[in-house]
Amino acid sequence: MKVSAAQPFQIIYSLYQHEYLGYLFESFVIHLDDKGKLTLQHQNISAKNAPEFKEGLDTTDYELIELMDSMQQVSVIKHFNKKNVKPEEFFPKVYDDSKGNELLQNEINGYMERRRAKVLERLKGKRVFEMGNDGEPAWKEIEVLENKATVLFHFRRNEDNTHYFPTIKYNGEKVDFQYQGAYIICKNPAWMVLDGKLYSFEKNVDGKKLAPFLNKKFIVIPKNVEETYYNKFVAPLIASFDVYAKGFDINTENYDPIPILTISELAGNSSNLSLFDKNKPEQVDSGKMIFDLSFKYGPFTFKANNIGPVSVTVEKTGDSYTFHRVKRKLDDEKEIIQFLQSSGLQMRNYKITINKTTAFAWLDTNREELEKRNFRLNQKGQSEKKYFIGEYRIKVEVKENIDWFDIHAVIQFGDYEISFKELRKLIVKKKMEVTLPNGEIAVIPESWLTEYSELFAFAEEDEDGVTKLKKHHLALVQDLENGNLAKVTMSRKLESLKGFEEIEDAASPKSFKGELRPYQKAGYNWLMFLNQYKFGGCLADDMGLGKTVQTLTMLLAQKEAGAEGASLLIMPTSLIYNWEMEAKKFTPKLKVFTYTGTNRDKDPSKFANYDIIVTSYGIVRLDIDILTEYYFNYVILDESQAIKNPASNIAKAVRDLNARNRLILTGTPLENSTMDLWSQMHFINPGLLGSQSFFKNEFLNPIEKKQDEDKMRKLNAIIKPFILRRHKSQVATELPEKVENIQYSSLTPDQEKEYEKVKSFYRNKILENIENQGLNKSQLLLLQGLTKLRQIANHPKLVDQEYDGDSGKMEDVILKLDNAIRDDHKILIFSQFVKHLSILAEHLKEKKIDFAYLDGSTKDRQGQVERFQNTPELKVFLISLKAGGLGLNLTKADYVFILDPWWNPAIEAQAVDRAHRIGQENKVFTYKFITKNTVEEKILALQKHKRRLASELITTEESFVKSLSQSDIESLLS
C-alpha cells in the first residue's frame, strides 16, 4: 500500500531473519494518523525512491537505506554471481549441507557481517522494530540502548574441572540474559536483542563468546584439556576482556620493550667459499635472509604481529597456573617499527625476506642506531651455520705513480683481515660469502659490489703481486675520492683534468699561421694536456668547429718541441685533400706525405723524413703488415666511427699499429650502439672500459635494455676526461645562466584544516573504492581527489569560493613578487589553475600594479606579449600553462615563478624556456613553489623514485595516475 510523501509519515527499520543470510534489516515509510501514530499503511523504501521522502530523512537515513539495499538477497547474488540467478536457485545450492560451497558461504557471511555492523552503529535515535511473521514491519518496537553494556568473563577452577561463563551489566545493573529468549543478531562485534532492547558491548566483544550461554549456565572445561584450553582460549580472553578468576592467578606486569631481530637463512641456499681453507671448492653463493621482529618485555617475548594493548603468557608450576598479563607499550613499539621502515626495512607482517648482501649491509649501516635503541640480534637455530654480524670495513688508498696508480687496501671482518687480491677474486666472480677462521660466514656487502666493481674489474697485478690501475682510469679514481670510498693522492696537474676549464694554457707554436678562436685554443690546450700524460683522447666537436686545425696545431707544437717520429693520420679518402690544404694553410712547416694510390712507395723507413703521414682506412687495412713496422708518434683517426664495430678488419688493424700516442676525431662517437663507444675508447686507451664481454655485461646491457641511469652515469664519468665535445650552440652566442630554486611553503592553520578534511574524505573513499572496484576503476576518483588536494595546497579558494582564510603559499608568492618588482625585475608567473592566477590578479589590482594576462580565453595573445616585452614599467605577466607553455618569446623577463608543480617536469622546462632562450641577455631565476607536507611534495618525491615516469612518459595527469600502485596512492594520501 503506497504512502504519500505529501501526508505525515515516519521512516522505520524492521529486523527479520533470512533462512540463509541471517538477520537483515529493511527500511519502510509508514503513514501517520491524525495523532501522529503509526498506521498499517506502509511502503518499502530503497535508494531509488528515497528522494521522494527527503523531507523526513537525514544523512544517516540515506546511509542506512543504501546499506540495507546492499544486504537484500538480490543484491547479494549480484555481488557474488555475474549470471542472472533467482534466489530460490542460488541459495539452496550454495548452502546445501552436503554439496554446498563452503568458501563462498564464508565470503557471503563476511560480507553480511560487515554491513550488519555498519547498520547497527547508525541506528541510535532511529525507530527499530521486529518484523511480524505476516510481514508487518512495525510489529514489535526495539529500543536501541544509548550506552554500551559490559561483559565480565568468569573462570572457576576446582579439582575436577573449570567452569566458564559470562555476566553482563548495563549501567551498573546485572542483565539476566540466560534462558530469556535473547538472540545475537551480529557476531563481530556482538549486538544482542533481549526483551525488546538492543544491546551493544564495550571492547567489541565477539558474539560467538556470548551465544553458547543464551541457553546454558556455564561451560565445563575438563581437567585433561585445561592446559591447552588455558593457552589457546583463556589467555587471549584475558588479554582483551575483563576476567574474574578463581583457582588461578592473573598478574598484571609492566616492563619496557626491548626490540629483537631474529635472523635466519631462507632454506635452499648454496654453500660458501672459504678464503682461509684452500682445499674447499669454489662455489657461487646466493640466497636470502629472513628478519623477524619481536619484543621482549622482562622475561616474556612477543611476536610483533601479536598486536594488542595486552599480551598474556601462561606459566604452569606443578598443578598451579599463573597468567602473566603484560601491558604492551604500543607507542614505543610503533616508533621502533617506523625506524625500521624509514631505514629501508619495509616489513610485511613484521617480517621481511631480503638478499643476504642487502641484509648484512643494512645491519652494518644501521649498527650504531640499533645499539642506541637497545636492539638484540638473534640468530635462529644453533645447528644452522652462523653468520658474522659484527663490524666490517674496507679501507682503500690510491697513490699516483709515474705511469699508473698504486692500490693499497685493507679489508676487515671483525678481527680477521682479507687481502684485496683475494677479495677481488671473489667479487669479480660474484661470490659473496666467505668462511672466517672461527667458522662464521661473512657476507660481502652488496655496496662493495656496486661501489668498487670498476676498481675490482680494472685493477691489474704486476709480477710482484702489487695491485695497480692504469692512469687513464683517472675518472674512476676521482669517483672513489668523491664518494669517500678511497683516500687519493694525486698531482695537482692530473686533478685539473676533472674540470676542462682548469687545464693550463699551453703556448701556441711559433710557426702557426692564423689565429685560433678561444674555444679552438681551449681544445689545443686539452690535446697538449693529454700528450703530457700519454692519454688517448677523442675530439668530438660539432662539424665545422675546427677539429682539423686544433689537431694540426698540436702536431706542430710537437715538432717544435722536438718530438721524434712521424704521426699517422687515417681518414676516409674524401677527406685527404682537405687535410692537405688545411696543413698548407695553417701549419706549412709540417712536412706532409700522402701515403695513397696504387703506386705508393711501401717503404716505412722513409716516414722518418716527414712529420705527418696521411692515408685512408682502406690503405691501412691492406698495408697493416707494413705499417706496423714503424713506431709513430701519433696515430690519429678522423671520422673514427669507421671503427665502431670492434670485430671489423679495420678496427683490428688500427689496434695493431704502434704509436706513442693515439687520438680520434669524430662528430658522432655514438651512432648505433653503446658498443660503438667501447671500440673507439679501446683504441685510444686500451683497457679503459675493460674487456668487450665485461663492457657488454656491465654497461651495454644495463644501459640499452634496462635504461640503468646509474650505469650510464658511471660510464660517462669514466670516459668524460678523454672526450671533448662542444656544440655550436655552446661556442656561438651562449645563453646566460639559468638559476633554479625550490621555494617551500607551509600550510596555514586554516588551510591545513581544509587540507586534512578533504584528504581524509578522499583517502577513505578512494581506498574503499579500490577494495570494491579495483585500482583501474578508481583512477577518475583518485585524479579528482589529488587535484582538489593540489588546489588546496595552493589556496583553498580554488575549491571553496566562500573560504575566507589565508594560504601559506600565496603569502610567500606575494612576498617574493613584491620584492622582485621593487628590485626592477620582470616576472613570468605560470599556473595550471586559472583560478589561482585570478587570486593573484586580485592582489595586483588592489596594489594598483599593472600586469599582462594570458589564458585560454585571451583573444589578443600577441598584444599581451608585445605589451609585456615593450613596456618597461609593466613587470608581471600571469600565464596559464595550457595557453602559454609553448610558442611565446618573452626574453624581457628574468624571473619565472611556477606556482604549482606539474606532473611532467618537461612541461615546466618549456614554460621556463619562454624567458631562457636566444635573445635573453640576463641571468634567469626560476622559483618553483611547493607546499610542504602535502601531495605536491609527495608527487615530486614519487617522480624522483619513478625516474622513467618523470621523463617524457608522463605527459598528462591521467598517465601519471595510471602509473600509480596502491602503495603509491596510500603514500600520497597519508
Secondary structure, DSSP 8 states (H G I E B T S, - for coil): ----TTS-EEEEEEEEEETTTEEEEEEEEEEE-TTS-EEEEEEE--TTTGGGGGGG--HHHHHHHHHHHHHSHHHHHHHH-SS---HHHHHHHHT-TTT--HHHHHHHHHHHHHHHHHHHTT-TTS-EEE--TT--TTSEEEEE-SS-BEEEEEEEE-SSEEEEEEEEEETTEEE--TTTT-EEEETTTTEEEETTEEEEBGGG--GGGTGGGTT-S-EEEEGGGHHHHIIIIIHHHHHHSEEEEESSEEEEEE--EEEEEEEEE-TT----EESS-TTS-------EEEEEEEEEETTEEEETTS-SSEEEEEEEETTEEEEEEEE--HHHHHHHHHHHHHTT---BTTEEEEEHHHHHHHHHHTHHHHHHTT-EEEES-SSS--B--S-EEEEEEEEE-SSEEEEEEEEEETTEEE-HHHHHHHHHTT--EEE-TTS-EEE--HHHHHHSHHHHHH-EE-TT--EEEEGGGHHHHHHHHHTTSSEEE--HHHHGGGSGGGS------TT--S---HHHHHHHHHHHHHHHTT--EEE---TTS-HHHHHHHHHHHHHHTT--S-EEEEE-GGGHHHHHHHHHHH-TTS-EEE--STT----GGGGGG-SEEEEEHHHHHHHHHHHTTSEEEEEEEESGGGG-STTSHHHHHHHH-EEEEEEEE-S-S-SS-HHHHHHHHHHHSTTTT--HHHHIIIIIHHHHHH--HHHHHHHHHHHGGGEE---HHHHSS----EEEEEEEE---HHHHHHHHHHHHHHHHHHHHHHHHH-SGGGHHHHHHHHHHHHHHHH-GGGT-TT--S--HHHHHHHHHHHHHHHTT--EEEEES-HHHHHHHHHHHHHTT--EEEE-TT-S-HHHHHHHHHH-TT--EEEEEHHHHSSS---TT--EEEE-S--S-HHHHHHHHTTTSSTT--S-EEEEEEEETTSHHHHHHHHHHHSGGGGTTT--SHHHHHHT--HHHHHHHT-
